[in-house]
Amino acid sequence: MKILAVSDLHGSNIPELHRFIMDNRVDLIVVAGDITHFGPAELVEELLNDLASHNIPVVAVPGNCDPHGAVAKIENSKAVNIHGRSINIKDIAICGLGGSNPTPFNTPLELDEDEIKSELDDLMEKSGEGDVLILVTHAPPHGTSLDRIPSGDNVGSRGVRDVIERHQPCLNICGHIHESPGVDRIGETIVVNPGQLSDGRAALIEIEDDGSITAEILNLRSS
């Protein structure tokens, strides 16, 4: 399976993304939040429907910068809402949780760490023990190369990290920290932050039949 992972659209419709989808085989598109930049909520549905126009399955969670009402607009769109849900697509289990751990900016969708941990524990238990389990979060796990801001501080979610360490999904797709796109690992879990789509960043992830995973960060504006 080839997954195109994007995050942090912040209201942008990126022509280079659509060209990439038309020119490359993609089996699933994952949107890891911040679809808009504080709204409007209607733009969530518009942008997701635009992505779904390629007739490729799209799954999405909201980000901390998406407005109240964003989850309802994901539900109304042609994408599949995976915020607080566990689903199966082509024998792959996918769990999702949007929003972020608390920030200094009091953004619309923030959860405390205990709530993140409790929600994700429940989702992991509902997903069963399939060979391939993907966790989609807006917030990256704490303490990797993917949650580091320019000051050098790690600002990712300790709750997300705790759940990854205990449940070891095959893959965690996240976003939120624009400055730190890349690929990292926590135990057996590959963690991918595609970067800021509004700046032309995305990730192409391939899951082989034997369960092995490769991931590449893309600069769509240089391809």
Buried (B, 14 or more C-beta within 10 A) or exposed (E): BEBBBBBBBBBBBBEBBBEBBEEEEBBBBBBBBBBBBEBEBBBBBBBBBBBBEBEBBBBBBBBBBBBEBBBEBBEBBBBBBBBBBBBEBEEBBBBBBBBBBBEEEEBBBBBEBEBBBBBBBEBBEEBEEEEBBBBBBBBBBBBBBBBBEEEEEBBBBBBBBBBBEEBBBBBBBBBBBBEBBBBBEBEEBBBBBBBBBBBBBBBBBEBEEEEEBEBEBBEBEEE
